[in-house]
Amino acid sequence: MSKPIADHDAVIALTQKWLEKAVIGLNLCPFAKAVHIKNQIRYVVTDAATPEELMDVLMAELELLAEASPEKVDTTLIMHPQVLNDFEDYNDFLDVVDAALEEMDLNGILQVASFHPDYQFADSDKNDIDNYTNRSPYPTLHLLREDSVDRAVQAFPEAEDIFEKNIETMQQLGHEGWDALDLDPKQQVKG
């Protein structure tokens, strides 16, 4: 594994700021607030410099989450600022992630959601504000328990409308509103 390059505390702090201001603050994920308040989110920063190193970290974290008590750790965010910064490479890596879930017999038990600073939905322009629903300060793999997702969806009326509501939220917010959230890692450096 590479030597530490990223300031892990700073990466976690900005990710938590993104979670609080964007994901929870804009209600992009109505399920995030409860696990955040209960401190059931595990934050992992890796200095992995290759997809292979990241896969090792991912597999270890999948195993840990599968074995952990949901009351202690319900979900995990793996931030990997040193690898897969190109969105197309990151997106291709998600196929490998799906294969790992199958290989580990965790399909249907855990799932992985994706967030990236340059996230881009298919058939969208890179700068479309709609993409920002999945934009995070750093490339991030979000490990979730299927049971927790199922319970949250059952408890949330019209869960199937979340995506459309998020797009509306982002369109109302606009680029200026997003920039005002101050979530760009380059802007966080104090000099």
N, C-alpha and C positions, 0 to 999 in steps of 0.2 A: 504494500500500500504506500502511496506517496506520502511525503512528509506534509504535515499540516500547513496549508496555505491560507485557508479561510479562518477568520476569527469566528469560531463556533458560537460564542455568546452573541455576537453581533448578528449572525445569520438567524439564530433562533429569535432574537428580539425583533428583527424586522419581519420575520415570518409570523410571529404572534401579533405584531401591529397590523399586518395584512389580514390575518384572521379576524381580529377585532374590528378594524375599520371597514374592510371590504366584505369578507365572507359573512360575518355576523352583522356588522353595521349596516350593510346594504341588503341584508337578509337574502344573500345569494344561496345560502344553504340553511334552511330553517332548523336543521338537525344539529348544527355545529355548536350552538350556544350551550346546550345542556352538557355536552362532554367537556366543553371549555370550562364552564363554571365548576364542574365536578373534578377538574384536573385529571381527566381520563385520557388526555392526548399525550402520546410519547413523541418527543421531538428528537430526531437523530440527524446530525450533520456528518456527512462523510467526506473525506478528502480523496475518495476514489478518483483516479485520473483516467481510468479506462472503463468501458462498458463491462468487462469481465470482473473488475474489482467491484463495481457497483452491483453486479449480479450477486456476488458473494455476500455483500451487505444486505441486499434485498432478501435473499433466501434466509439468512440468519434472522432478520426482522420478521419475516413471515412466520417462521417457526416460533419465535418468541411470542408474537401476538396470538398465534393459535393456541399456545400453552398457557398464556397469562389469563388471570381472572379478569373478566370484562369490567368488573367494578373498579379494578386498579388501572388497567390499560384497555380502553375500548377501541382506540384507533391510533395509528402511527403516521407521522409525517417524516419522510426521509428527504432531506434537502441535500442536493449534490451539486454544489456550485462549480466544481472542477471538471465535470464530465457531462456530455450531451447538451451543451449549450446551444448547438444548432438544432432548431425545432424539428427539422426533417429527420435528423439522426435520432432524436429523442422519440419521435413518433414511431419510427421503425423499431426502436428498442421495446416499445410496448407489446409488440408481437412476441418477443422473447419472454417478456414478463408473463404474458398469458400462458405460454408454454411451460414456464416454471411452475405456475399455479397447478397446472395439470400434472406435471411430473411429481410434484410434492403431494398430490392427492388433496389439494386445498380448494379446488374448484367447487363452488357452492358453499364453501365455508368462509373464505376470504375473497376479497376483490381489491383491485388496485385502480384508483382514479388518478388522473393525470393533470398536472398544472405546470406551466412553463411561462417564463417572461415573454416569449414570442408565440404563445399559443395561437393557433389559427385553425378555425373550423374549415372543413372541406368546402370548396366553392365560395370562399369568402376572400376579400381583399385583406392583406396583412394588417392594414390600419383600421379595419372595421371595428367600431367600438364593441360590437357583439362578442368579439374574441376575448375581451377583457374579463368576461365571466370566469374564464379559466386561466387568467394570467396571474402568476405569483412572482414574488421578487426573485426567486431562484428556481431552477428546475426541481420539481418536487413530485415524489411518488406518495400517494395517500393510500395507506392500507386500511381497509375497512372490514368489519365483520358482517357477513351476509345477514345474520340474525338481527343485528342492530339496525341495519338498513331496512329490513323488512318491518321491524317494530316501528321505526320512525315513519316509514311510508304509511303504515296503517293508522298511525296517530295523527297524521297531517292530512287535512281535507284537501283534495285536489292536488295531490303530490305530482300528478302527471303534468300539471301546469307550471311547475317550478321553472323549467327551461324558458318558456315563453315569457314568464314574469321577469326573469333575470335579464332577458334581452331588452324588455321594456325599461327596466331599471337602468341599464347601461345606456340606452339611447337617451333617456331623460338626463342622466348624469353628464354624458358627453366626455370628450377628452379632457377638457379643462377641469371638470369635476373630478375625474379620475386622478389627474396630475395633482390636484389639491390634497388628495389623500396622502401624498408624500411617501410612496412605497418603492421608489427606485433606489436600489442599492448604491448606485453611483452618487446619488444625492445625499446619502447617509454618512459619507466619509467626512470626518471632521478634521480640518487641517489647519 
